[in-house]
Amino acid sequence: MNDISDTEIQKILDWADENSVPDLKWIEHDSYKEGGYFKGVPRDREKLANLTSLNLLGYQLSELPKEIGSLIHLTTLYLSGNKLSRLPEEIGKLIHLEELYVPGNYLNFLTPEIKNLKNLKILILQENQLTDIPKEIGELTELSTLELGGNQLTDLPEEIGELRNLTKLTLWKNRLATLPKTMNNLSSLVEIDLMYNKIALNSDDITWLNKLIEDDYSVNI
């Protein structure tokens, strides 16, 4: 347990107890190919220190402890269906994270420290209260899926065009009026959903979207 101190482990365990997050347990569910999934925070210190997947689905959490950033072996983090308004800056310390799921929360701010998640491939932020996305999003160059539907976004940073490995982008039900000029740099994109916005498409936007449609990709506008 050299990567995380006993004090940090204890703070995570205390937080779990205070928020009624149970010990790690198996939840049977037929819709999962494995027949279910693990959920909760392990009380075994060694297991917690080496955890690779953490599922905190639906515990009505309003905040995460900053010590969560010490769980550096995490590759998958599920935070769906809670009451989080922001993620701690320390989330940027999870440098091995590949999948981050935070739909159905109250997020109104996304820390720029997310830029440090260089291995992130899937970022799900739909149905929150985000009004903007930090420009640092462009540094997540391994990202293949970015879901931002059901927020309150009024614009997107130009840096989103740096996501050259992005294959899926959902932006439905926001408040977007325009798209950044860099969108046509998303050379790997095969699926985009812009439904329920009021976007004034310019000629470049139309040319780009028509090209996606001609290539038989999924386009919803």
C-alpha positions in Angstrom: 0.0 0.0 0.0 2.9 2.3 -0.8 0.8 4.6 -3.1 -1.7 5.6 -0.5 -1.2 6.5 3.2 -3.0 4.9 6.1 -4.4 8.3 6.9 -5.9 8.7 3.4 -7.4 5.3 3.6 -9.0 6.0 6.9 -10.5 9.3 5.6 -12.1 7.4 2.7 -13.4 4.8 5.1 -14.8 7.4 7.5 -16.4 9.2 4.6 -18.0 6.0 3.4 -19.4 5.3 6.9 -20.7 8.8 7.3 -22.5 8.6 3.9 -23.9 5.1 4.4 -21.9 3.7 1.6 -21.7 -0.1 2.3 -18.8 -2.5 2.0 -18.1 -3.8 -1.4 -20.7 -6.3 -2.5 -21.9 -8.2 -5.6 -25.2 -7.0 -7.0 -26.9 -9.6 -9.2 -28.4 -8.0 -12.4 -29.5 -10.0 -15.5 -28.8 -7.0 -17.8 -25.1 -7.3 -17.2 -23.2 -9.9 -19.2 -21.3 -10.9 -16.1 -24.6 -11.4 -14.3 -24.1 -8.4 -12.1 -21.6 -5.9 -10.7 -19.6 -4.9 -7.6 -20.8 -1.8 -5.7 -19.6 0.0 -2.6 -16.4 0.8 -0.8 -14.3 -2.2 0.4 -13.5 -2.0 4.1 -10.4 -4.2 3.5 -7.6 -1.7 3.4 -5.4 -3.7 1.0 -8.3 -4.2 -1.4 -9.2 -0.5 -1.2 -5.6 0.6 -1.9 -5.4 -1.5 -5.1 -9.0 -1.0 -6.3 -9.3 -0.7 -10.1 -13.1 -0.1 -10.3 -15.2 1.9 -8.0 -19.0 2.0 -8.3 -20.9 4.5 -6.2 -24.1 4.5 -8.1 -27.1 6.0 -6.5 -25.9 6.6 -2.9 -27.3 10.2 -2.9 -23.7 11.6 -2.4 -23.3 15.4 -2.4 -19.5 15.4 -2.3 -16.5 13.2 -2.7 -13.5 13.2 -0.4 -10.4 14.7 -1.9 -8.6 11.5 -0.9 -10.3 9.7 -3.7 -7.5 11.0 -5.8 -5.2 8.7 -3.9 -6.9 5.6 -5.4 -4.4 5.8 -8.3 -5.1 2.3 -9.6 -8.6 3.1 -10.6 -9.4 2.6 -14.3 -13.2 2.9 -14.0 -15.3 5.2 -11.7 -19.1 5.2 -11.6 -20.8 8.1 -10.0 -24.2 8.0 -11.7 -27.3 9.1 -9.9 -25.9 11.1 -7.0 -26.2 14.8 -6.0 -22.7 15.9 -6.9 -22.3 19.6 -7.9 -18.6 19.3 -8.6 -15.8 16.8 -8.6 -12.8 17.5 -6.4 -9.6 18.8 -8.1 -7.9 15.7 -6.9 -9.8 13.7 -9.5 -7.0 14.7 -11.8 -4.6 12.4 -9.8 -6.4 9.3 -11.2 -3.9 9.1 -14.0 -4.9 5.5 -15.0 -8.6 6.3 -15.2 -10.1 5.2 -18.6 -13.8 5.5 -17.9 -15.6 8.2 -15.9 -19.4 8.1 -15.5 -21.1 11.0 -13.8 -24.6 11.2 -15.4 -27.7 12.3 -13.5 -26.0 14.6 -10.9 -26.0 18.3 -10.3 -22.6 19.2 -11.7 -22.3 22.9 -12.5 -18.6 23.0 -12.7 -16.0 20.7 -14.2 -12.5 21.1 -12.8 -9.7 22.0 -15.3 -7.6 19.3 -13.5 -9.5 16.8 -15.6 -6.8 17.5 -18.2 -4.5 15.2 -16.3 -6.6 12.1 -17.1 -4.5 11.3 -20.1 -5.7 7.8 -20.4 -9.4 8.7 -20.3 -11.4 7.1 -23.1 -15.0 7.5 -21.9 -16.5 10.6 -20.2 -20.2 10.6 -19.5 -21.6 13.9 -18.1 -25.1 13.9 -19.4 -28.1 15.2 -17.4 -26.2 17.6 -15.2 -26.2 21.5 -14.9 -23.0 22.4 -16.7 -23.0 25.8 -18.4 -19.6 25.4 -19.9 -16.7 23.0 -20.4 -13.1 23.9 -19.6 -10.8 24.4 -22.5 -8.6 21.7 -20.9 -11.0 19.1 -22.3 -8.8 19.3 -25.4 -5.9 17.6 -23.6 -7.8 14.4 -23.3 -6.6 13.1 -26.6 -7.4 9.4 -26.0 -11.1 10.3 -25.5 -13.4 8.2 -27.8 -16.8 8.9 -26.2 -18.0 12.3 -24.8 -21.6 12.6 -23.7 -22.8 16.1 -22.7 -26.5 15.9 -23.4 -29.1 17.3 -21.0 -26.9 20.2 -19.7 -27.1 23.9 -20.0 -24.2 24.5 -22.3 -24.3 27.7 -24.3 -21.0 27.2 -26.2 -18.1 24.8 -26.5 -14.4 25.5 -26.3 -12.5 25.6 -29.5 -10.1 23.1 -28.0 -12.7 20.4 -28.4 -11.4 20.1 -31.9 -8.2 18.5 -30.5 -10.1 15.3 -29.7 -8.9 13.5 -32.8 -9.8 10.0 -31.4 -13.4 11.0 -30.5 -15.9 8.7 -32.2 -19.1 9.6 -30.3 -20.2 13.1 -29.2 -23.7 13.8 -27.7 -24.8 17.3 -27.1 -28.6 16.9 -27.2 -30.8 19.2 -25.1 -28.4 22.1 -24.3 -28.6 25.8 -25.2 -26.1 25.8 -28.0 -26.5 28.5 -30.6 -23.3 27.9 -32.6 -20.6 25.3 -33.0 -16.8 26.0 -32.8 -15.0 26.1 -36.1 -12.7 23.3 -34.9 -15.5 20.7 -34.9 -14.6 19.6 -38.4 -11.2 18.5 -37.0 -12.9 15.6 -35.3 -11.7 13.2 -37.9 -12.7 10.0 -36.1 -16.2 11.0 -35.4 -18.9 8.5 -36.5 -21.8 9.6 -34.2 -23.0 13.0 -33.2 -26.3 14.1 -31.6 -27.2 17.8 -31.6 -30.9 17.4 -31.1 -32.9 20.0 -29.1 -30.6 22.9 -29.4 -31.1 26.1 -31.4 -27.9 26.0 -33.4 -27.6 28.4 -36.4 -25.5 26.2 -38.7 -23.2 28.1 -41.1 -22.0 26.8 -44.5 -19.0 25.1 -43.0 -21.1 23.3 -40.4 -23.5 22.1 -43.1 -20.7 20.9 -45.3 -19.1 19.0 -42.4 -22.4 17.4 -41.3 -23.3 16.5 -44.8 -20.0 14.7 -45.2 -20.8 12.7 -42.1 -24.2 11.8 -43.4 -22.7 10.8 -46.8 -20.3 8.5 -45.0 -23.4 6.8 -43.4 -22.5 8.0 -39.9 -25.1 8.7 -37.2 -26.1 12.4 -37.3 -29.0 13.8 -35.3 -29.6 17.5 -35.6 
